[in-house]
Every structure is written in C-alpha cells, then in structure tokens.
C-alpha cells in the first residue's frame, strides 16, 4: 500500500483546498473513477471542513496546527538521530513547551515548524538539522497520535484493492 500511496501522492502546500479540487478534477476526478483524500494542516486555525467540495475527494484536517506537531516524539527523534537512550537533550528542550496531550487549544497554538525547523531550538541544541522524514519513519505505532492512526485507516479503506 505504501508504494501505491507514494506514487499517487501530490504535495500542493499552502492549505488551499481549491487547489486540491482543481488538481483532482484535472486528473479526471470521480468521472475517471478516481478517489482522493486531501490532508490539510490547520495552519490558520481554519475550520475542519473546507469550502471546496468535489465528488470522490475527501478532506482530512489535522486537529493540531502543523503536521510537524506529530513528530514531537522524543524517543523517535533520538532513534532518527541515533542518539543514545540516556541523551535527554530532546526532553529538556521540549519540557514546558509542549501542551498536555488533551490540550487542543495549546496544540493548535504550538508552532511546531518553528521548534523543529532548521533554525529552531531543537536543531540548535542538537547541533544539526532534524531529518523529519526519518523521524516519521522510525516512529512506532504506539507512539503515533490518534489523528495519524485515523488518517492511516482512512487511507487503507480508500486504497483497498
């Protein structure tokens, strides 16, 4: 399923659902038997349901502000960087900066891009950029947020042969 998903994925960026509709229709849309899932950040605090609607194209909006928020898993960051288990620098940086798991308002305000980005505090303390794709790859299923698990299940359903 991963290869099918990767081959069919398009990153448009910018949280503009209309672009996803335009792309989907340009590829043939539901008339060609296509189905799609557009994954949106909540960057601007926007509503979960976008204004653009097209048969065969569904929308999924993260409950957190940035998709990068789901990568703020210290153990996964350490694995991706091959840091020893007793290296607590990641935890020290994140301590006091991350909202409680159930604090939806805190997570919607958290600027994870700034924290993880090339000039962010985590890369600065660790002395190197963070390989975000690698962090995602090494995150274990039990470390994944329910939003991510929900999206995976939705994709499994959509891509089932």
Backbone as JSON Lines, residues from 0, in Angstrom:
{"i":0,"aa":"X","n":[0.82,-1.19,0.0],"ca":[0.0,0.0,0.0],"c":[0.87,1.25,0.0]}
{"i":1,"aa":"X","n":[1.99,1.22,0.68],"ca":[2.86,2.39,0.77],"c":[3.33,2.9,-0.58]}
{"i":2,"aa":"X","n":[3.7,1.96,-1.46],"ca":[4.16,2.37,-2.8],"c":[3.03,2.98,-3.61]}
{"i":3,"aa":"X","n":[1.84,2.39,-3.52],"ca":[0.68,2.96,-4.23],"c":[0.41,4.37,-3.73]}
{"i":4,"aa":"X","n":[0.45,4.53,-2.43],"ca":[0.17,5.84,-1.83],"c":[1.24,6.85,-2.25]}
{"i":5,"aa":"X","n":[2.5,6.45,-2.17],"ca":[3.59,7.36,-2.54],"c":[3.48,7.78,-3.99]}
{"i":6,"aa":"X","n":[3.21,6.82,-4.86],"ca":[3.1,7.11,-6.29],"c":[1.92,7.99,-6.64]}
{"i":7,"aa":"X","n":[0.89,7.97,-5.82],"ca":[-0.32,8.75,-6.11],"c":[-0.37,10.05,-5.31]}
{"i":8,"aa":"X","n":[0.63,10.31,-4.49],"ca":[0.61,11.5,-3.63],"c":[1.12,12.73,-4.37]}
{"i":9,"aa":"X","n":[0.48,13.84,-4.07],"ca":[0.87,15.12,-4.62],"c":[0.88,16.11,-3.46]}
{"i":10,"aa":"X","n":[1.97,16.84,-3.29],"ca":[2.05,17.85,-2.23],"c":[1.83,19.2,-2.88]}
{"i":11,"aa":"X","n":[0.73,19.84,-2.5],"ca":[0.4,21.13,-3.07],"c":[0.78,22.28,-2.14]}
{"i":12,"aa":"X","n":[0.73,22.05,-0.85],"ca":[1.11,23.08,0.12],"c":[0.15,24.26,0.17]}
{"i":13,"aa":"X","n":[0.24,25.01,1.24],"ca":[-0.47,26.26,1.34],"c":[-1.89,26.21,1.88]}
{"i":14,"aa":"X","n":[-2.38,25.08,2.32],"ca":[-3.73,24.93,2.86],"c":[-4.77,25.65,2.01]}
{"i":15,"aa":"X","n":[-4.79,25.25,0.74],"ca":[-5.78,25.82,-0.18],"c":[-6.55,24.66,-0.82]}
{"i":16,"aa":"X","n":[-7.66,24.28,-0.22],"ca":[-8.43,23.14,-0.71],"c":[-8.84,23.28,-2.18]}
{"i":17,"aa":"X","n":[-9.05,24.49,-2.65],"ca":[-9.45,24.69,-4.04],"c":[-8.38,24.15,-5.0]}
{"i":18,"aa":"X","n":[-7.12,24.25,-4.62],"ca":[-6.05,23.7,-5.46],"c":[-6.16,22.19,-5.54]}
{"i":19,"aa":"X","n":[-6.55,21.55,-4.43],"ca":[-6.71,20.1,-4.43],"c":[-7.87,19.7,-5.35]}
{"i":20,"aa":"X","n":[-8.95,20.46,-5.3],"ca":[-10.09,20.18,-6.17],"c":[-9.67,20.35,-7.64]}
{"i":21,"aa":"X","n":[-8.96,21.42,-7.93],"ca":[-8.5,21.68,-9.3],"c":[-7.6,20.54,-9.79]}
{"i":22,"aa":"X","n":[-6.67,20.11,-8.96],"ca":[-5.77,19.02,-9.33],"c":[-6.55,17.72,-9.55]}
{"i":23,"aa":"X","n":[-7.43,17.41,-8.62],"ca":[-8.23,16.19,-8.7],"c":[-9.07,16.17,-9.98]}
{"i":24,"aa":"X","n":[-9.74,17.26,-10.28],"ca":[-10.56,17.35,-11.5],"c":[-9.68,17.29,-12.75]}
{"i":25,"aa":"X","n":[-8.52,17.93,-12.69],"ca":[-7.6,17.91,-13.82],"c":[-7.07,16.52,-14.13]}
{"i":26,"aa":"X","n":[-7.02,15.66,-13.11],"ca":[-6.56,14.28,-13.3],"c":[-7.69,13.37,-13.76]}
{"i":27,"aa":"X","n":[-8.9,13.91,-13.85],"ca":[-10.04,13.12,-14.3],"c":[-11.15,13.02,-13.28]}
{"i":28,"aa":"X","n":[-10.8,13.23,-11.99],"ca":[-11.8,13.24,-10.93],"c":[-12.62,11.98,-10.83]}
{"i":29,"aa":"X","n":[-13.77,12.11,-10.21],"ca":[-14.62,10.94,-9.98],"c":[-15.16,10.38,-11.29]}
{"i":30,"aa":"X","n":[-15.26,11.21,-12.34],"ca":[-15.71,10.71,-13.65],"c":[-14.75,9.65,-14.2]}
{"i":31,"aa":"X","n":[-13.49,9.73,-13.8],"ca":[-12.49,8.75,-14.22],"c":[-12.34,7.63,-13.2]}
{"i":32,"aa":"X","n":[-13.22,7.62,-12.2],"ca":[-13.16,6.59,-11.17],"c":[-12.13,6.84,-10.09]}
{"i":33,"aa":"X","n":[-11.61,8.06,-10.03],"ca":[-10.61,8.4,-9.03],"c":[-11.25,8.72,-7.68]}
{"i":34,"aa":"X","n":[-10.52,8.43,-6.63],"ca":[-10.87,8.87,-5.29],"c":[-9.64,9.55,-4.72]}
{"i":35,"aa":"X","n":[-9.85,10.49,-3.82],"ca":[-8.73,11.2,-3.23],"c":[-9.01,11.64,-1.82]}
{"i":36,"aa":"X","n":[-7.94,11.79,-1.08],"ca":[-8.02,12.34,0.27],"c":[-7.03,13.49,0.32]}
{"i":37,"aa":"X","n":[-7.52,14.66,0.64],"ca":[-6.68,15.85,0.78],"c":[-6.44,16.07,2.27]}
{"i":38,"aa":"X","n":[-5.18,16.06,2.67],"ca":[-4.8,16.24,4.07],"c":[-4.38,17.69,4.26]}
{"i":39,"aa":"X","n":[-5.01,18.34,5.22],"ca":[-4.76,19.77,5.46],"c":[-4.2,20.02,6.85]}
{"i":40,"aa":"X","n":[-3.24,20.94,6.91],"ca":[-2.83,21.48,8.2],"c":[-3.92,22.43,8.67]}
{"i":41,"aa":"X","n":[-3.89,22.74,9.93],"ca":[-4.8,23.72,10.49],"c":[-4.03,25.02,10.71]}
{"i":42,"aa":"X","n":[-3.06,25.3,9.85],"ca":[-2.14,26.43,9.99],"c":[-2.81,27.71,10.47]}
{"i":43,"aa":"X","n":[-3.9,28.05,9.85],"ca":[-4.51,29.34,10.14],"c":[-5.65,29.23,11.14]}
{"i":44,"aa":"X","n":[-5.78,28.07,11.76],"ca":[-6.88,27.87,12.71],"c":[-8.19,27.66,12.0]}
{"i":45,"aa":"X","n":[-8.15,27.36,10.7],"ca":[-9.36,27.21,9.9],"c":[-10.23,26.06,10.36]}
{"i":46,"aa":"X","n":[-11.44,26.09,9.9],"ca":[-12.42,25.05,10.23],"c":[-11.99,23.72,9.63]}
{"i":47,"aa":"X","n":[-12.51,22.63,10.17],"ca":[-12.14,21.31,9.68],"c":[-12.71,21.04,8.3]}
{"i":48,"aa":"X","n":[-13.88,21.55,7.97],"ca":[-14.48,21.28,6.66],"c":[-14.17,22.41,5.69]}
{"i":49,"aa":"X","n":[-13.45,22.11,4.62],"ca":[-13.14,23.16,3.65],"c":[-14.37,23.53,2.83]}
{"i":50,"aa":"X","n":[-14.3,24.66,2.18],"ca":[-15.41,25.13,1.36],"c":[-15.49,24.39,0.03]}
{"i":51,"aa":"X","n":[-14.35,23.95,-0.5],"ca":[-14.31,23.27,-1.79],"c":[-14.78,21.83,-1.61]}
{"i":52,"aa":"X","n":[-15.76,21.42,-2.4],"ca":[-16.29,20.06,-2.32],"c":[-16.35,19.48,-3.74]}
{"i":53,"aa":"X","n":[-15.93,18.22,-3.86],"ca":[-15.94,17.53,-5.15],"c":[-16.2,16.06,-4.89]}
{"i":54,"aa":"X","n":[-17.12,15.47,-5.66],"ca":[-17.4,14.04,-5.51],"c":[-16.12,13.24,-5.68]}
{"i":55,"aa":"X","n":[-15.89,12.31,-4.76],"ca":[-14.72,11.45,-4.83],"c":[-13.5,12.0,-4.11]}
{"i":56,"aa":"X","n":[-13.55,13.26,-3.71],"ca":[-12.42,13.88,-3.0],"c":[-12.86,14.22,-1.59]}
{"i":57,"aa":"X","n":[-12.18,13.61,-0.63],"ca":[-12.49,13.88,0.78],"c":[-11.38,14.71,1.39]}
{"i":58,"aa":"X","n":[-11.7,15.36,2.5],"ca":[-10.73,16.2,3.19],"c":[-10.52,15.69,4.61]}
{"i":59,"aa":"X","n":[-9.28,15.77,5.05],"ca":[-8.89,15.39,6.41],"c":[-8.06,16.53,6.95]}
{"i":60,"aa":"X","n":[-8.5,17.12,8.06],"ca":[-7.75,18.22,8.66],"c":[-7.21,17.76,10.01]}
{"i":61,"aa":"X","n":[-5.9,17.94,10.19],"ca":[-5.27,17.6,11.47],"c":[-5.91,18.4,12.59]}
{"i":62,"aa":"X","n":[-5.97,17.82,13.77],"ca":[-6.5,18.58,14.91],"c":[-5.45,19.54,15.46]}
{"i":63,"aa":"X","n":[-4.2,19.3,15.11],"ca":[-3.13,20.19,15.55],"c":[-2.79,21.2,14.46]}
{"i":64,"aa":"X","n":[-2.09,22.25,14.82],"ca":[-1.79,23.34,13.89],"c":[-0.95,22.89,12.69]}
{"i":65,"aa":"X","n":[0.12,22.16,12.97],"ca":[1.04,21.72,11.92],"c":[1.2,20.21,11.95]}
{"i":66,"aa":"X","n":[1.38,19.63,10.78],"ca":[1.65,18.19,10.71],"c":[2.93,17.85,11.49]}
{"i":67,"aa":"X","n":[3.87,18.78,11.52],"ca":[5.12,18.54,12.24],"c":[4.9,18.29,13.73]}
{"i":68,"aa":"X","n":[3.77,18.73,14.27],"ca":[3.47,18.51,15.69],"c":[3.48,17.03,16.04]}
{"i":69,"aa":"X","n":[3.11,16.2,15.07],"ca":[3.02,14.77,15.33],"c":[4.39,14.11,15.38]}
{"i":70,"aa":"X","n":[5.43,14.87,15.05],"ca":[6.8,14.36,15.1],"c":[7.49,14.7,16.42]}
{"i":71,"aa":"X","n":[6.81,15.38,17.3],"ca":[7.41,15.78,18.58],"c":[7.36,14.61,19.57]}
{"i":72,"aa":"X","n":[8.01,13.53,19.19],"ca":[8.09,12.31,19.99],"c":[9.56,12.1,20.32]}
{"i":73,"aa":"X","n":[9.97,12.43,21.55],"ca":[11.4,12.38,21.89],"c":[12.09,11.07,21.54]}
{"i":74,"aa":"X","n":[11.45,9.94,21.82],"ca":[12.11,8.66,21.54],"c":[12.33,8.48,20.03]}
{"i":75,"aa":"X","n":[11.37,8.9,19.23],"ca":[11.51,8.79,17.78],"c":[12.61,9.74,17.26]}
{"i":76,"aa":"X","n":[12.67,10.92,17.83],"ca":[13.72,11.88,17.43],"c":[15.09,11.3,17.75]}
{"i":77,"aa":"X","n":[15.23,10.73,18.95],"ca":[16.51,10.1,19.33],"c":[16.85,8.95,18.39]}
{"i":78,"aa":"X","n":[15.87,8.11,18.05],"ca":[16.14,6.99,17.13],"c":[16.57,7.51,15.77]}
{"i":79,"aa":"X","n":[15.89,8.52,15.26],"ca":[16.22,9.06,13.94],"c":[17.63,9.63,13.9]}
{"i":80,"aa":"X","n":[18.07,10.21,15.01],"ca":[19.4,10.81,15.09],"c":[20.44,9.83,15.63]}
{"i":81,"aa":"X","n":[20.0,8.64,15.97],"ca":[20.87,7.6,16.54],"c":[21.57,8.09,17.82]}
{"i":82,"aa":"X","n":[20.79,8.79,18.64],"ca":[21.31,9.26,19.92],"c":[21.11,8.17,20.97]}
{"i":83,"aa":"X","n":[22.0,8.1,21.94],"ca":[21.81,7.09,22.99],"c":[20.55,7.37,23.81]}
{"i":84,"aa":"X","n":[19.99,6.32,24.35],"ca":[18.76,6.43,25.14],"c":[18.91,7.37,26.32]}
{"i":85,"aa":"X","n":[20.09,7.47,26.86],"ca":[20.29,8.33,28.04],"c":[20.55,9.79,27.68]}
{"i":86,"aa":"X","n":[20.57,10.13,26.4],"ca":[20.73,11.52,25.96],"c":[19.38,12.2,26.13]}
{"i":87,"aa":"X","n":[19.26,13.1,27.07],"ca":[17.98,13.73,27.41],"c":[17.83,15.14,26.86]}
{"i":88,"aa":"X","n":[18.66,15.53,25.91],"ca":[18.58,16.9,25.38],"c":[17.22,17.18,24.74]}
{"i":89,"aa":"X","n":[16.69,16.21,24.03],"ca":[15.39,16.41,23.37],"c":[14.32,16.7,24.42]}
{"i":90,"aa":"X","n":[14.27,15.88,25.45],"ca":[13.28,16.08,26.51],"c":[13.46,17.43,27.19]}
{"i":91,"aa":"X","n":[14.72,17.82,27.42],"ca":[14.95,19.12,28.09],"c":[14.43,20.28,27.26]}
{"i":92,"aa":"X","n":[14.6,20.22,25.94],"ca":[14.1,21.3,25.08],"c":[12.58,21.3,25.06]}
{"i":93,"aa":"X","n":[11.97,20.12,24.97],"ca":[10.52,20.05,24.83],"c":[9.77,20.26,26.14]}
{"i":94,"aa":"X","n":[10.45,19.99,27.26],"ca":[9.8,20.13,28.57],"c":[9.32,21.57,28.76]}
{"i":95,"aa":"X","n":[8.06,21.7,29.09],"ca":[7.49,23.02,29.33],"c":[7.03,23.72,28.07]}
{"i":96,"aa":"X","n":[7.41,23.2,26.91],"ca":[6.99,23.82,25.64],"c":[5.8,23.1,25.02]}
{"i":97,"aa":"X","n":[5.67,21.8,25.31],"ca":[4.58,21.03,24.74],"c":[3.37,21.06,25.65]}
{"i":98,"aa":"X","n":[2.2,21.3,25.07],"ca":[0.97,21.27,25.87],"c":[0.68,19.84,26.33]}
{"i":99,"aa":"X","n":[-0.2,19.71,27.3],"ca":[-0.66,18.38,27.7],"c":[-1.36,17.74,26.51]}
{"i":100,"aa":"X","n":[-1.35,16.43,26.45],"ca":[-1.91,15.72,25.3],"c":[-3.35,16.13,25.0]}
{"i":101,"aa":"X","n":[-4.16,16.37,26.01],"ca":[-5.56,16.72,25.8],"c":[-5.83,18.21,25.61]}
{"i":102,"aa":"X","n":[-4.8,19.02,25.59],"ca":[-4.96,20.47,25.48],"c":[-5.04,20.88,24.01]}
{"i":103,"aa":"X","n":[-6.24,20.77,23.43],"ca":[-6.44,21.06,22.0],"c":[-6.06,22.49,21.67]}
{"i":104,"aa":"X","n":[-6.39,23.41,22.53],"ca":[-6.07,24.82,22.3],"c":[-4.55,25.03,22.29]}
{"i":105,"aa":"X","n":[-3.87,24.42,23.23],"ca":[-2.41,24.53,23.29],"c":[-1.74,23.98,22.05]}
{"i":106,"aa":"X","n":[-2.23,22.82,21.57],"ca":[-1.65,22.22,20.36],"c":[-1.99,23.03,19.12]}
{"i":107,"aa":"X","n":[-3.16,23.67,19.11],"ca":[-3.49,24.47,17.92],"c":[-2.69,25.76,17.89]}
{"i":108,"aa":"X","n":[-2.13,26.17,19.03],"ca":[-1.29,27.37,19.08],"c":[0.19,27.07,18.88]}
{"i":109,"aa":"X","n":[0.61,25.84,19.16],"ca":[2.02,25.47,19.11],"c":[2.58,25.59,17.7]}
{"i":110,"aa":"X","n":[3.67,26.3,17.55],"ca":[4.33,26.44,16.25],"c":[5.43,25.39,16.14]}
{"i":111,"aa":"X","n":[5.02,24.19,15.76],"ca":[5.96,23.07,15.66],"c":[6.99,23.3,14.55]}
{"i":112,"aa":"X","n":[6.59,23.99,13.49],"ca":[7.54,24.26,12.41],"c":[8.71,25.08,12.92]}
{"i":113,"aa":"X","n":[8.43,26.03,13.77],"ca":[9.49,26.87,14.32],"c":[10.37,26.06,15.29]}
{"i":114,"aa":"X","n":[9.78,25.2,16.07],"ca":[10.53,24.39,17.04],"c":[11.45,23.38,16.35]}
{"i":115,"aa":"X","n":[10.96,22.76,15.26],"ca":[11.7,21.7,14.58],"c":[12.51,22.19,13.38]}
{"i":116,"aa":"X","n":[12.18,23.37,12.87],"ca":[12.8,23.87,11.65],"c":[14.29,24.08,11.76]}
{"i":117,"aa":"X","n":[14.95,24.34,10.65],"ca":[16.41,24.44,10.6],"c":[17.0,25.43,11.61]}
{"i":118,"aa":"X","n":[16.28,26.5,11.91],"ca":[16.78,27.48,12.88],"c":[16.09,27.34,14.23]}
{"i":119,"aa":"X","n":[15.36,26.25,14.4],"ca":[14.61,26.02,15.62],"c":[15.49,25.64,16.8]}
{"i":120,"aa":"X","n":[14.86,25.66,17.96],"ca":[15.61,25.37,19.18],"c":[16.14,23.94,19.23]}
{"i":121,"aa":"X","n":[15.35,22.98,18.81],"ca":[15.83,21.59,18.85],"c":[17.06,21.38,17.98]}
{"i":122,"aa":"X","n":[17.05,21.76,16.71],"ca":[18.27,21.59,15.91],"c":[19.46,22.37,16.47]}
{"i":123,"aa":"X","n":[19.17,23.53,17.04],"ca":[20.26,24.34,17.6],"c":[20.91,23.62,18.78]}
{"i":124,"aa":"X","n":[20.09,23.07,19.67],"ca":[20.63,22.35,20.84],"c":[21.34,21.07,20.43]}
{"i":125,"aa":"X","n":[20.79,20.39,19.42],"ca":[21.36,19.12,18.99],"c":[22.53,19.3,18.02]}
{"i":126,"aa":"X","n":[22.71,20.51,17.52],"ca":[23.84,20.8,16.66],"c":[23.7,20.29,15.24]}
{"i":127,"aa":"X","n":[22.49,20.01,14.8],"ca":[22.27,19.54,13.44],"c":[20.78,19.63,13.07]}
{"i":128,"aa":"X","n":[20.52,19.69,11.78],"ca":[19.11,19.72,11.35],"c":[18.42,18.41,11.69]}
{"i":129,"aa":"X","n":[17.13,18.47,11.85],"ca":[16.36,17.26,12.15],"c":[15.85,16.63,10.85]}
{"i":130,"aa":"X","n":[16.08,15.33,10.67],"ca":[15.59,14.63,9.48],"c":[14.12,14.24,9.68]}
{"i":131,"aa":"X","n":[13.21,15.16,9.36],"ca":[11.79,14.96,9.67],"c":[11.23,13.69,9.04]}
{"i":132,"aa":"X","n":[11.61,13.39,7.8],"ca":[11.13,12.16,7.16],"c":[11.6,10.94,7.93]}
{"i":133,"aa":"X","n":[12.83,10.98,8.4],"ca":[13.38,9.84,9.15],"c":[12.67,9.7,10.5]}
{"i":134,"aa":"X","n":[12.36,10.82,11.14],"ca":[11.63,10.76,12.41],"c":[10.29,10.08,12.16]}
{"i":135,"aa":"X","n":[9.61,10.46,11.09],"ca":[8.32,9.84,10.76],"c":[8.48,8.34,10.53]}
{"i":136,"aa":"X","n":[9.54,7.95,9.84],"ca":[9.75,6.52,9.53],"c":[10.0,5.69,10.78]}
{"i":137,"aa":"X","n":[10.71,6.24,11.75],"ca":[11.09,5.44,12.92],"c":[10.1,5.56,14.07]}
{"i":138,"aa":"X","n":[9.07,6.38,13.9],"ca":[8.05,6.49,14.95],"c":[7.26,5.18,14.97]}
{"i":139,"aa":"X","n":[7.16,4.6,16.14],"ca":[6.48,3.31,16.29],"c":[4.98,3.52,16.42]}
{"i":140,"aa":"X","n":[4.25,2.5,16.05],"ca":[2.79,2.63,16.01],"c":[2.21,3.11,17.34]}
{"i":141,"aa":"X","n":[2.73,2.6,18.46],"ca":[2.18,3.01,19.75],"c":[2.53,4.47,20.1]}
{"i":142,"aa":"X","n":[3.45,5.08,19.36],"ca":[3.82,6.47,19.58],"c":[3.02,7.43,18.69]}
{"i":143,"aa":"X","n":[2.28,6.89,17.75],"ca":[1.51,7.72,16.83],"c":[0.27,8.3,17.5]}
{"i":144,"aa":"X","n":[-0.02,9.54,17.17],"ca":[-1.21,10.22,17.68],"c":[-2.46,9.61,17.02]}
{"i":145,"aa":"X","n":[-3.58,9.6,17.71],"ca":[-4.82,9.08,17.11],"c":[-5.19,9.73,15.77]}
{"i":146,"aa":"X","n":[-4.86,10.99,15.55],"ca":[-5.11,11.63,14.24],"c":[-4.39,10.89,13.13]}
{"i":147,"aa":"X","n":[-3.14,10.53,13.39],"ca":[-2.33,9.85,12.38],"c":[-2.9,8.44,12.12]}
{"i":148,"aa":"X","n":[-3.25,7.75,13.19],"ca":[-3.82,6.42,13.04],"c":[-5.15,6.49,12.28]}
{"i":149,"aa":"X","n":[-5.95,7.5,12.56],"ca":[-7.22,7.69,11.87],"c":[-7.0,7.93,10.38]}
{"i":150,"aa":"X","n":[-6.02,8.75,10.04],"ca":[-5.72,9.0,8.63],"c":[-5.24,7.72,7.95]}
{"i":151,"aa":"X","n":[-4.38,6.96,8.61],"ca":[-3.89,5.71,8.03],"c":[-5.06,4.76,7.75]}
{"i":152,"aa":"X","n":[-5.99,4.66,8.68],"ca":[-7.14,3.79,8.5],"c":[-7.99,4.26,7.32]}
{"i":153,"aa":"X","n":[-8.15,5.54,7.23],"ca":[-8.92,6.11,6.12],"c":[-8.26,5.79,4.78]}
{"i":154,"aa":"X","n":[-6.93,5.92,4.73],"ca":[-6.21,5.61,3.5],"c":[-6.29,4.11,3.17]}
{"i":155,"aa":"X","n":[-6.19,3.26,4.2],"ca":[-6.32,1.82,3.96],"c":[-7.67,1.51,3.32]}
{"i":156,"aa":"X","n":[-8.72,2.15,3.83],"ca":[-10.06,1.93,3.31],"c":[-10.15,2.42,1.86]}
{"i":157,"aa":"X","n":[-9.63,3.61,1.6],"ca":[-9.7,4.19,0.25],"c":[-8.86,3.41,-0.76]}
{"i":158,"aa":"X","n":[-7.73,2.87,-0.32],"ca":[-6.81,2.21,-1.24],"c":[-6.95,0.7,-1.28]}
{"i":159,"aa":"X","n":[-7.93,0.19,-0.54],"ca":[-8.13,-1.27,-0.53],"c":[-8.42,-1.77,-1.94]}
{"i":160,"aa":"X","n":[-7.75,-2.87,-2.31],"ca":[-7.96,-3.4,-3.68],"c":[-9.37,-3.93,-3.86]}
